[in-house]
Amino acid sequence: MILKTQEEIEKYKKISELSTGIIKKMSEKLKVGIYPAEIEEYCWELCREAKVEPAFYGVVQSGNPPFPSSCNINVNDEILHAIPSSTRKLEHGDVVKIDFGIAKDGLYTDHCYTFVIGKMSEEDRSLVMNAKLATETAMKKAIVGNTTRDLGETMETIAEMAGFEVLKNYVGHGIGKTLWEEPSVPAYGLYDGGDELEEGMVLCIECQLVKGTDRTYIESDGWTIKTSNGNKGAMFEYMVVVGKNKPIVLTPMQDWKIVV
């Protein structure tokens, strides 16, 4: 989607503010001993209060059954699309990725933040902080004159310099009147030049960082994606509007705390 007027930008800002507010309140429920499914139930309450629809609920992809939850709560080696668990309670040191979006007034949001329950180990700190750095550095380059390749190379370079891999089977994307729109925004350098960024283009810039290998597999539920080696993963995803000199960040989560 390309926003052409300031009025359109302000409308998207307000909807994105609702969305980030919900994910922030969800994060306040994170603690040792709670089931992710309990947080997902709270997400439904927050959506009803805000009079919005959870964007992921009912999504059909790759022949899977419709996604049954209001959000993804990915714990440790669950890197993407996890159905919140009702069988495993959160534990001290868990790396939790809350991925969430809403639909309101014909527009969609999609963003993700990684939290750690209790004290972070040095290994987890490196994983999480480099995932955050890669995504936030790349999103600053969402300006006219750059391409999706510029964003991807930035994320991949930061990851590899820190000794991590980015997932290559899952990418960022445009967003607007539907949840996924063109262009694709990989977290790695493309062989071609990528797509040119246009002023007003709305993008979801995301990066999943893993250690050792970027291979993954899908659980029997048809949705939950895990690292093949069982290592933890971290993910950040921001929504931005491409600008002439700097992007407009629709989901300004940069200053949020990570350890909860």
C-alpha angles and dihedrals in degrees: 000000000000118000111214104181138045088239090060091048093050091050091053091046091057093048091047090050089057090050096049090046091058095049089047091054090047090054090056088065093057111115142130112286100025123117116234087229089063090057089048090055089052088052089060090053091051092049091052091049091050092044093234134126121238104246098215099051112108095006112154118208136168093352093301122141113267113286105263102204140070093233145002117256106186117190124198108308091016099097104171145010096007118172103227109259124242093183105053122058120213114263137201110283097020115150106222125192115195110198114184145155142172139214118221134154091354095307132106135212130198126178141143140204132187122227132183123215109230123330119002121229115229090250092053091045091056092047096048099039094048091049088052093045093049094051097042093046091050095048090057087064093059092113136122111279095036127094137216086260090063090055094046096047090051093054095043094048094052091046095049094045088057093047099257138118129229120222110254101186093065125053145179120257150185118279138189128106089014131034095247123034137155137313110057112220110203120195090229139062116278125221090231126048095269125223121319115245115238127204111264095021111144114221139181105215111195139167130189114198123200136169126241102358139013092220116124140175136207120242122234090264086074094237117054111094118203135184111259094227096047094244121143121261134203129207137187127181128182133183116225139172113225111243137189096249104004136004127253108238108218094185105042101188097139095113097046117121118251103199111069 
